[in-house]
Amino acid sequence: MTGRPVRAGRRDAYAVAAAVLLVVAAVLAGQPIQDRLRVNWPPLLATWDPHVGPGTPAAVVLAAAVVAHGPVLAARLRWPALLAAVWATAAAWIFSLALVDGWQRGVAGRLTTRNEYLRAAGRFDDIPAALAGFSRHILLHSPDNWPAHVAGHPPGSTLTFVLLDRAGLGGGGWAAAWCMVTGATAGGAVLVAVRALAGESLARRAAPFLVLAPAAVWQGVSADAYFAAVAAWAVACLALAVTGGPTRRSLPYAALSGLLLGLTCYLSYGLTLYALIGAAVVVLGGPGARARPVPRAVLFLAGLAVVPTAFTVAGFDWWEAYRLLVTRYYEGAGGVRPYGYWVWANLACTALITGPATAAGLSRGGTALRHPAPGTDRRLAVLVAAALAALLVADLSGMSKAETERIWLPFALWLLPCCAFLPRPRPWLTAQAALALLLNHTLLTGW
């Protein structure tokens, strides 16, 4: 009996060592070709800048509190209270890490730089006209071409910040708060899906890891954190729909899942790959998914059609815009950054944002797929494997060369639940928090 834990512990160590070696290799191989990579601290888009800031004390105290009390509270709190605690604590963790760089540099100024969404918000005074003419400004040589992030996404992303401004929440501070507060809900969405598909015990064990993820360094402040939350809730609602059986309760979840997934596709082109995660959810739904599926499918498709229909009627052609984006991508940094480096260095970025616990958890998840233990371990492993597959497809596409520590947040969050497979969570949580604090205090991230 003692041999199995020892062997599992060795595999954990090997997995963490492999992740460390991958990161070290990406750093060392990237330094000589840094000019071609177009990043200052390969493989991350960051600058070496050891510093502390006003968020440092709060971040350290919060990390220590989650390590000390997180696993116990996750096991004991009532489920609704646990979801609220995960949201509030994740938001505090993200915000405190952002404040390490100071209010202006770390929060209010993040979404106002020359490549960001707020630079184009003023051009949406006439929203229908802006949507109808959106594709004419994507290419670099086009007149009044959009900033990089605006051109690189469907207009739903920019329109979000335009609507915030019209609601009286204009400026970088409110935009940053929106991304952090909504982004912090993604962990709760993942837990809802894990509970529905793989059981409450695994969801509770995963909860502290979804709070203390190193990914929080890039969730604050990035619009991709907001995208991740919308996409995660689409999957969570789908999980509730397919596991609800032929009950009326599952029907609103199906419609809401479709609506959110349609919105997701108009926030980021790459998040169409969430179809792989959605397919895994349907497969894992079991008897509930197969019981009277037609009403749920009809409502899901009806919800899915709402956002695309609205944008199409307004004159925005998603497919044409994506075709032009590919051209724009290779006109800029995408045409310079070498695929041969980024196709594996992107995975080093993922290892950094998910942390050593996830490397060990993925190893145990692989074992659960091959030799499923009693219970529902295999279902969680399948869900995580679907997210990993989506991430690998994005990697092989060549449309994600660099900056994946930010761009792949929506996929990376679904790798974190595999940490539920790990015994003795506190040492692993300590490692996760330490990595996040180290990265945030030694590097100045930016995009």
C-alpha positions as CSV (number, residue, x, y, z in Angstrom):
1,M,0.0,0.0,0.0
2,T,2.8,2.4,0.8
3,G,4.4,1.8,-2.6
4,R,1.6,3.5,-4.5
5,P,1.8,6.9,-2.7
6,V,5.6,6.8,-3.1
7,R,5.3,6.2,-6.9
8,A,2.6,8.8,-7.2
9,G,4.9,11.3,-5.3
10,R,7.7,10.6,-7.7
11,R,5.5,11.2,-10.7
12,D,4.5,14.5,-9.2
13,A,8.1,15.5,-8.8
14,Y,8.9,14.4,-12.4
15,A,6.0,16.4,-13.7
16,V,7.0,19.5,-11.8
17,A,10.7,19.1,-12.9
18,A,9.6,18.7,-16.5
19,A,7.6,22.0,-16.3
20,V,10.5,23.8,-14.7
21,L,12.9,22.5,-17.4
22,L,10.4,23.6,-20.1
23,V,10.4,27.2,-18.7
24,V,14.2,27.3,-18.3
25,A,14.6,26.1,-21.8
26,A,12.2,28.8,-23.1
27,V,14.1,31.5,-21.2
28,L,17.5,30.3,-22.4
29,A,16.6,29.7,-26.0
30,G,14.7,32.9,-26.2
31,Q,17.4,35.3,-25.1
32,P,19.6,35.1,-28.2
33,I,16.7,35.7,-30.5
34,Q,14.8,38.2,-28.4
35,D,14.5,40.7,-31.2
36,R,12.6,38.2,-33.4
37,L,10.4,37.1,-30.5
38,R,9.2,40.7,-29.8
39,V,9.1,40.1,-26.1
40,N,11.4,41.6,-23.5
41,W,11.6,38.6,-21.1
42,P,11.0,35.4,-23.2
43,P,8.8,33.5,-23.1
44,L,6.7,36.2,-21.3
45,L,5.8,39.6,-22.6
46,A,7.3,41.3,-19.6
47,T,10.2,43.4,-18.4
48,W,12.6,42.5,-15.6
49,D,11.8,45.0,-12.8
50,P,12.1,43.8,-9.2
51,H,9.7,46.0,-7.2
52,V,7.2,46.1,-4.4
53,G,4.0,48.2,-4.2
54,P,0.9,49.1,-2.2
55,G,-0.6,45.7,-3.0
56,T,2.3,43.7,-1.6
57,P,1.2,43.4,2.1
58,A,-2.3,42.5,1.2
59,A,-1.2,39.9,-1.4
60,V,1.2,38.2,1.1
61,V,-1.4,38.1,3.9
62,L,-4.1,36.9,1.6
63,A,-1.9,34.1,0.2
64,A,-1.0,33.0,3.7
65,A,-4.7,33.0,4.8
66,V,-5.8,30.9,1.8
67,V,-3.0,28.4,2.4
68,A,-3.7,28.1,6.1
69,H,-7.5,28.0,6.0
70,G,-8.6,27.5,2.4
71,P,-8.8,23.7,2.3
72,V,-10.7,23.5,5.6
73,L,-13.2,26.2,4.6
74,A,-13.7,24.7,1.1
75,A,-14.7,21.4,2.8
76,R,-17.0,23.0,5.4
77,L,-18.8,26.0,3.9
78,R,-22.2,25.5,2.4
79,W,-22.1,25.4,-1.4
80,P,-23.5,28.9,-2.1
81,A,-21.3,30.4,0.6
82,L,-18.3,28.6,-0.9
83,L,-19.0,30.1,-4.4
84,A,-19.3,33.5,-2.9
85,A,-16.1,33.1,-0.9
86,V,-14.2,31.9,-4.0
87,W,-15.4,34.9,-6.0
88,A,-14.6,37.4,-3.2
89,T,-11.2,35.9,-2.4
90,A,-10.2,35.6,-6.0
91,A,-11.1,39.2,-6.7
92,A,-9.1,40.3,-3.7
93,W,-6.1,38.2,-4.8
94,I,-6.3,39.6,-8.4
95,F,-6.7,43.2,-7.2
96,S,-3.9,43.0,-4.6
97,L,-1.5,41.6,-7.2
98,A,-2.4,44.3,-9.7
99,L,-1.7,46.9,-7.0
100,V,1.8,45.7,-6.6
101,D,2.5,47.7,-9.7
102,G,0.6,50.7,-8.3
103,W,-2.8,52.1,-9.1
104,Q,-2.0,53.9,-12.4
105,R,0.5,51.4,-13.8
106,G,-1.1,48.3,-12.4
107,V,-4.8,49.1,-12.7
108,A,-6.2,52.3,-14.1
109,G,-3.7,52.6,-17.0
110,R,-3.8,49.0,-18.2
111,L,-6.6,49.3,-20.7
112,T,-5.7,52.8,-21.9
113,T,-2.4,52.1,-23.7
114,R,-2.1,52.5,-27.4
115,N,-3.0,48.9,-28.2
116,E,-6.0,48.6,-25.9
117,Y,-9.8,48.9,-26.2
118,L,-10.4,52.2,-24.6
119,R,-8.3,53.9,-27.3
120,A,-11.0,53.1,-29.8
121,A,-14.1,53.6,-27.6
122,G,-14.6,57.2,-28.8
123,R,-15.1,55.9,-32.4
124,F,-18.3,54.1,-31.4
125,D,-20.5,57.1,-30.9
126,D,-22.7,55.7,-33.6
127,I,-22.7,52.0,-32.7
128,P,-24.5,50.6,-35.8
129,A,-22.2,52.5,-38.1
130,A,-19.1,51.4,-36.2
131,L,-20.2,47.8,-36.4
132,A,-21.0,48.0,-40.1
133,G,-17.7,49.6,-40.9
134,F,-15.6,47.6,-38.4
135,S,-13.9,45.3,-40.9
136,R,-12.7,48.3,-43.0
137,H,-10.2,49.3,-40.3
138,I,-8.6,45.9,-39.4
139,L,-5.7,45.8,-41.8
140,L,-2.6,47.8,-40.9
141,H,-2.6,49.8,-44.2
142,S,-6.3,50.6,-43.9
143,P,-7.3,54.2,-43.0
144,D,-7.6,54.8,-39.3
145,N,-6.7,51.2,-38.5
146,W,-7.9,49.8,-35.2
147,P,-5.4,49.4,-32.2
148,A,-4.0,45.9,-32.1
149,H,-6.4,44.4,-29.5
150,V,-9.5,46.0,-31.1
151,A,-8.5,44.6,-34.5
152,G,-7.6,41.3,-33.0
153,H,-11.1,40.6,-31.6
154,P,-14.7,40.8,-32.7
155,P,-16.3,44.1,-31.8
156,G,-18.2,42.6,-28.8
157,S,-15.1,43.1,-26.7
158,T,-14.7,46.9,-27.5
159,L,-18.5,47.4,-27.4
160,T,-18.4,46.1,-23.7
161,F,-16.3,49.1,-22.7
162,V,-18.3,51.5,-24.8
163,L,-21.5,50.4,-23.0
164,L,-19.7,50.8,-19.6
165,D,-18.8,54.3,-20.6
166,R,-22.4,55.1,-21.6
167,A,-23.5,53.7,-18.2
168,G,-21.3,56.3,-16.5
169,L,-18.4,53.9,-15.8
170,G,-15.9,55.4,-18.2
171,G,-12.2,55.4,-18.0
172,G,-9.4,53.0,-17.2
173,G,-10.3,52.5,-13.5
174,W,-13.8,51.3,-14.2
175,A,-12.8,49.2,-17.1
176,A,-10.1,47.5,-15.0
177,A,-12.6,46.9,-12.1
178,W,-15.0,45.3,-14.6
179,C,-12.4,42.9,-15.9
180,M,-11.2,42.0,-12.4
181,V,-14.6,41.6,-10.8
182,T,-16.1,39.6,-13.6
183,G,-12.9,37.7,-14.2
184,A,-12.9,36.5,-10.6
185,T,-16.3,34.8,-11.1
186,A,-14.6,32.3,-13.6
187,G,-13.4,30.2,-10.7
188,G,-16.9,29.8,-9.4
189,A,-18.1,28.8,-12.9
190,V,-15.5,26.1,-13.2
191,L,-16.5,24.8,-9.7
192,V,-20.2,24.7,-10.8
193,A,-19.3,22.6,-13.8
194,V,-17.0,20.3,-11.9
195,R,-19.6,19.7,-9.2
196,A,-22.3,18.9,-11.8
197,L,-20.1,16.5,-13.8
198,A,-17.6,15.0,-11.4
199,G,-19.1,15.5,-7.9
200,E,-19.0,18.0,-5.1
201,S,-16.0,16.5,-3.3
202,L,-13.6,17.1,-6.2
203,A,-15.1,20.6,-6.7
204,R,-14.4,21.5,-3.1
205,R,-10.9,20.2,-3.2
206,A,-10.2,22.2,-6.4
207,A,-11.6,25.5,-4.9
208,P,-8.5,26.9,-3.2
209,F,-6.4,26.3,-6.3
210,L,-8.8,28.3,-8.4
211,V,-8.3,31.2,-6.0
212,L,-4.5,31.2,-5.7
213,A,-3.7,30.5,-9.3
214,P,-0.6,32.3,-10.7
215,A,-2.9,33.2,-13.6
216,A,-4.2,36.0,-11.3
217,V,-1.1,38.0,-12.2
218,W,-2.6,38.3,-15.8
219,Q,-6.2,38.5,-14.8
220,G,-5.4,41.9,-13.3
221,V,-5.8,43.7,-15.5
222,S,-6.7,42.0,-18.8
223,A,-9.9,41.9,-20.8
224,D,-9.1,38.2,-21.4
225,A,-10.1,37.6,-17.7
226,Y,-13.6,39.0,-18.6
227,F,-13.7,36.8,-21.7
228,A,-12.7,33.8,-19.6
229,A,-15.5,34.4,-17.2
230,V,-18.2,34.6,-19.9
231,A,-16.9,31.4,-21.6
232,A,-16.6,29.6,-18.2
233,W,-20.2,30.4,-17.3
234,A,-21.4,29.2,-20.7
235,V,-19.8,25.8,-19.9
236,A,-21.1,25.8,-16.4
237,C,-24.7,26.5,-17.6
238,L,-24.3,23.7,-20.2
239,A,-23.1,21.3,-17.5
240,L,-26.2,22.2,-15.4
241,A,-28.4,21.7,-18.4
242,V,-27.1,18.3,-19.4
243,T,-27.0,16.9,-15.9
244,G,-30.5,18.2,-15.0
245,G,-32.4,15.4,-16.8
246,P,-35.7,16.0,-18.4
247,T,-36.7,18.7,-15.9
248,R,-37.9,22.2,-16.6
249,R,-35.0,23.5,-14.6
250,S,-32.5,22.4,-17.2
251,L,-34.2,24.3,-20.0
252,P,-33.3,27.9,-18.9
253,Y,-29.7,26.7,-18.4
254,A,-29.6,25.4,-21.9
255,A,-30.8,28.7,-23.3
256,L,-28.4,30.7,-21.1
257,S,-25.5,28.5,-22.1
258,G,-26.2,29.1,-25.8
259,L,-26.5,32.9,-25.3
260,L,-23.2,33.1,-23.4
261,L,-21.4,30.9,-25.9
262,G,-22.6,33.1,-28.7
263,L,-21.4,36.2,-26.8
264,T,-18.1,34.4,-26.2
265,C,-17.5,34.0,-30.0
266,Y,-18.0,37.8,-30.4
267,L,-15.5,38.6,-27.7
268,S,-12.7,36.5,-29.0
269,Y,-12.3,34.5,-32.2
270,G,-10.1,31.9,-30.6
271,L,-12.7,31.0,-28.0
272,T,-14.7,29.1,-30.7
273,L,-12.4,26.3,-29.5
274,Y,-14.6,26.1,-26.4
275,A,-16.7,23.8,-28.6
276,L,-14.3,21.1,-27.6
277,I,-14.9,21.7,-23.9
278,G,-18.7,21.9,-24.5
279,A,-18.6,18.6,-26.4
280,A,-16.8,17.0,-23.4
281,V,-19.5,18.3,-21.1
282,V,-22.3,16.8,-23.2
283,V,-20.5,13.4,-23.3
284,L,-20.0,13.6,-19.5
285,G,-23.6,14.5,-18.9
286,G,-24.5,10.8,-18.8
287,P,-28.2,9.8,-18.6
288,G,-29.3,13.3,-17.9
289,A,-27.9,14.5,-21.3
290,R,-29.7,11.7,-23.2
291,A,-33.1,12.1,-21.5
292,R,-35.3,14.2,-23.9
293,P,-32.4,16.1,-25.4
294,V,-34.4,17.8,-28.1
295,P,-36.0,20.7,-26.0
296,R,-32.6,21.5,-24.5
297,A,-30.9,21.4,-27.9
298,V,-33.5,23.7,-29.4
299,L,-33.2,26.2,-26.6
300,F,-29.4,26.1,-26.7
301,L,-29.3,26.8,-30.4
302,A,-31.9,29.5,-30.0
303,G,-29.8,31.2,-27.4
304,L,-26.6,30.6,-29.4
305,A,-28.2,32.5,-32.4
306,V,-29.1,35.7,-30.5
307,V,-25.7,37.5,-30.4
308,P,-24.5,36.4,-33.9
309,T,-27.9,37.5,-35.4
310,A,-27.7,40.9,-33.7
311,F,-24.2,41.6,-34.9
312,T,-24.9,40.3,-38.4
313,V,-28.1,42.5,-38.7
314,A,-25.9,45.5,-37.6
315,G,-23.6,44.8,-40.5
316,F,-20.7,43.0,-38.9
317,D,-19.5,39.9,-40.9
318,W,-17.6,37.6,-38.4
319,W,-16.0,35.4,-41.1
320,E,-14.8,38.4,-43.2
321,A,-13.4,40.1,-40.1
322,Y,-11.5,36.9,-39.1
323,R,-10.1,36.6,-42.6
324,L,-8.8,40.1,-42.4
325,L,-7.5,39.6,-38.9
326,V,-5.3,36.7,-40.1
327,T,-3.8,39.0,-42.7
328,R,-3.3,41.8,-40.1
329,Y,-1.7,39.2,-37.7
330,Y,1.0,38.3,-40.3
331,E,1.5,42.0,-41.2
332,G,2.6,42.7,-37.7
333,A,4.4,40.7,-35.0
334,G,2.8,37.4,-36.0
335,G,4.8,37.5,-39.2
336,V,8.1,38.0,-37.4
337,R,7.7,35.7,-34.4
338,P,9.1,32.3,-35.2
339,Y,6.6,29.4,-35.0
340,G,9.4,26.9,-34.2
341,Y,10.0,28.6,-30.9
342,W,6.6,29.6,-29.9
343,V,4.9,26.3,-30.6
344,W,6.6,24.9,-27.5
345,A,7.5,28.1,-25.6
346,N,3.8,28.9,-25.4
347,L,3.4,25.8,-23.3
348,A,6.1,27.2,-20.9
349,C,3.9,30.3,-20.5
350,T,1.0,27.9,-19.6
351,A,3.2,26.2,-17.1
352,L,3.9,29.5,-15.4
353,I,0.3,30.7,-15.3
354,T,-1.0,27.4,-14.0
355,G,1.8,26.7,-11.6
356,P,3.6,23.6,-10.3
357,A,0.5,22.1,-8.7
358,T,-1.2,21.9,-12.0
359,A,1.8,20.1,-13.6
360,A,1.5,17.5,-10.9
361,G,-2.3,17.4,-11.1
362,L,-2.1,16.9,-14.9
363,S,0.2,13.9,-14.3
364,R,-2.3,12.4,-11.8
365,G,-5.2,13.2,-14.3
366,G,-3.4,11.2,-17.0
367,T,-3.2,8.3,-14.6
368,A,-6.9,8.7,-13.8
369,L,-7.7,8.5,-17.5
370,R,-5.6,5.3,-18.0
371,H,-6.5,3.6,-14.7
372,P,-9.7,5.2,-13.3
373,A,-10.1,5.1,-9.5
374,P,-13.5,4.3,-7.9
375,G,-15.8,7.3,-8.1
376,T,-15.8,10.1,-10.6
377,D,-12.1,10.9,-11.0
378,R,-12.1,10.0,-14.6
379,R,-14.9,12.5,-15.4
380,L,-12.8,15.4,-14.1
381,A,-9.8,14.1,-16.0
382,V,-11.8,14.0,-19.2
383,L,-13.0,17.6,-18.7
384,V,-9.4,18.8,-18.1
385,A,-8.2,16.8,-21.1
386,A,-10.8,18.6,-23.3
387,A,-9.5,22.0,-22.2
388,L,-5.9,20.9,-22.8
389,A,-6.9,19.7,-26.3
390,A,-8.4,23.1,-27.0
391,L,-5.3,24.8,-25.8
392,L,-3.1,22.5,-28.0
393,V,-5.2,23.2,-31.1
394,A,-4.8,27.0,-30.4
395,D,-1.0,26.4,-30.1
396,L,-0.7,24.4,-33.3
397,S,-2.8,27.0,-35.3
398,G,0.1,29.5,-35.2
399,M,-2.3,32.3,-34.3
400,S,-1.1,32.4,-30.7
401,K,2.6,33.2,-30.9
402,A,3.5,34.8,-27.6
403,E,1.4,36.6,-25.0
404,T,-0.4,33.3,-24.3
405,E,0.0,33.9,-20.6
406,R,-2.8,36.4,-21.2
407,I,-4.6,35.0,-24.3
408,W,-4.9,31.5,-23.0
409,L,-6.4,32.4,-19.6
410,P,-9.8,31.1,-20.7
411,F,-8.3,27.6,-21.4
412,A,-5.8,27.6,-18.5
413,L,-8.5,28.0,-15.9
414,W,-9.9,24.6,-16.8
415,L,-6.6,22.9,-16.2
416,L,-6.6,24.0,-12.5
417,P,-9.3,21.6,-11.3
418,C,-6.9,18.7,-11.8
419,C,-5.2,20.0,-8.6
420,A,-8.1,18.3,-6.8
421,F,-6.3,15.0,-7.4
422,L,-3.4,16.1,-5.2
423,P,-3.1,14.9,-1.6
424,R,-2.0,17.4,1.1
425,P,-3.0,20.6,-0.6
426,R,-1.2,23.1,1.6
427,P,2.3,22.6,0.2
428,W,1.0,22.8,-3.3
429,L,-1.0,26.0,-2.5
430,T,2.2,27.5,-1.0
431,A,4.1,26.8,-4.2
432,Q,1.3,28.3,-6.3
433,A,1.2,31.5,-4.2
434,A,4.9,31.8,-4.1
435,L,5.2,31.6,-7.8
436,A,2.5,34.2,-8.3
437,L,4.2,36.6,-5.8
438,L,7.6,36.0,-7.4
439,L,6.5,36.7,-10.9
440,N,4.5,39.8,-9.9
441,H,7.4,41.3,-7.8
442,T,10.2,40.6,-10.3
443,L,8.5,41.2,-13.7
444,L,6.5,44.1,-15.0
445,T,3.9,42.5,-17.2
446,G,2.4,44.4,-20.1
447,W,0.8,44.0,-23.5
